[in-house]
Amino acid sequence: MSVAGETSPPMLAIRDLQLGFRSHRGDVQALAGVSIEVGEREIVGIVGESGCGKSITALSVMGLLPEGTTRVMGGSIEFRGDDLLTLPPRERRQMRGRDIAMVFQEPMTSLNPIMPIGDQIAEPIRLHLGLKGAAVTEHALDVLDKVGIPRSRNILPDYPHQLSGGMRQRVMIAIALACNPSLIIADEPTTALDVTIQGQILDLMVEARDTFGTSILFITHDLGVVAEICDRVVVMYAGKVVETGRTDEVLSSPRHPYTQGLMRSLPSLDTRQERLETIPGSVPALFDMPRGCRFRPRCSYADDGCRRDPPVEVIGGQKVKCWKARQISGVHHA
Amino acid sequence: MIFFIMRRLITLLPTLIVPLFLVFTLLHLSPGDPAAVMLGADATAQQVQALREQLGLNDPFLVQLFTWLGRMATLDLGDSIFLRMPVMDAILQRLEPTIMLTLYALTIAVVVGMVSGIVAAVNRNGVLDQVSMTVAMVGVSMPEFWFGLMLIVVFAVEFRLFPVAGYTPLDQGFWACIWSLTLPAVSVGLVQAGFIARITRSSMLDVIGEDFIRTARAKGLPSRVVILRHALKNALIPVLTVIGITFAVLMGGAIAIETVFNIPGIGRLLVNAVARRDYPVIQGVVLFMALTFIFINLFVDILYGFIDPRVKNQ
């Protein structure tokens, strides 16, 4: 496993990204200084509850933020050294699908329902690789073969509704892999699938990294998925990164109270529980953010000191944005 | 695809029976004695009675109905009481102006409507959106005949670019025919374009919000391709439905427009027949309208199957 971000320059470096939503209650901050790095051949997971800003982060890397309602207010997104945010729109568009590709959550709705699978895979191949005619079909079949759909099962003329959920997600991954991108952003690619299929799709993503050296930014709310495939994990809460580190470290000794809460709320197979533990309270609304540490109202360690913006503490390989990080270090989930 | 079309054709049969039955019954129940009307005010009661007997008007309702249905099955629509010719011939004679006007107006409506609908959707809430939707709203709310009259005043009377009224048949040249139909086609077409523009816009907006549009953008496709190849084709079904209805309604004769522009089409034939209580003609025209409607809808249904593969499997 490569420990990237230390020796080689990272493939992707999101630095202090600030993003605003325009809403009827005025502008609100959706991302408040998010920094995430993804190294060569690295799989980095972003975990957090719905609304923590993980999908918006992914879309801002792709340059697919909803126009008019979202605005980048600061920071940079460097991809192989270039700041994507200052790139002309045309160049940015040409990078999509060629250098950075994306796999979405719902394979059913993410595929065009009335276009044959073959045409949907062929589009980026024609566009970015400049192939024509039979070469396109050949390449498409190759890619499908790589995602575990053998040539003998020629599905090119089929429509999405004729395939199973797992097959559809394989097709989505094939579309993403079609032009051999350096980075794939996967936004909850297994959430909509059966558990048995989830494993296969995860294996496929790891395989893509191993064979093609693709870096993957993997967005999920499922710590089990993170444990299975991610080299490093980024925990987000309310538009901020609260903890990062190697997956094994973060999951075995979470330092941020929020990460600890997430770990505690995982169902366990070993002990029979009547009720799952939950984190008290709920995610604060964007227009009503608490001052200082955003997790403060839900945190059992919080005191008045937490009303100031917490520093980033470096403990071992982990970076934790919490006043109490050192104090509660080593406290393990029950 | 063959099976899909066959299935549609079979489900069509009951849809054919219903309008036939309704047309016959409604006329049968409506007041006024066609025999008396035919013979005029001077006719004696015996003469009327004799004609009623001859026309089969004294037979029981069901007998009349089935005799009539039998004739319909052989496409015999009977003879017009006033025009002294078979109803079929009367309709066929009036068909050309109606078909020409319909196709011309429909072309204008589809081109103008779809283009402005797409432009409006792509520039949602922008200036182009607001301008085209305002114009569409005005178009939809405007009576066709009034718009037609305005066009006559401006383009025929003032600038003398087009004839004030009348129809030049096709056999006197295609362009001469088109030229004579321009003002009526524009007045009908632009009003219908308003409907098509509005449905195109809303359907496009629905589709543009879908996940697969985001996928298309994520592939790096240029906006033009995303909009035309991915969004438009998916947005087409509701648009096609409205176009089909417009087509069918126009084929039934744009009654007001045909009157304003003095075009000898189906609409005028119907109005005149109603005025003279020319039952066979009324029945024939109403039946013709119903059949046109049914077959255009069938055609639209089949098009759905070509656009959306999921339709076939339902």
Interface residues (C-beta under 8 A of the other chain):
Chain A: M62 L64 R93 Q94 M95 R96 G97 R98 A101 M102 F104 E106 T109 S110 L111 N112 P113 I114 M115 E123 P124 L127 H128 Y159 H161 M172 I175
Chain B: E210 D211 F212 R214 T215 A216 R217 A218 K219 G220 L221 P222 H230 K233 N234 I307 D308 P309 R310 N313
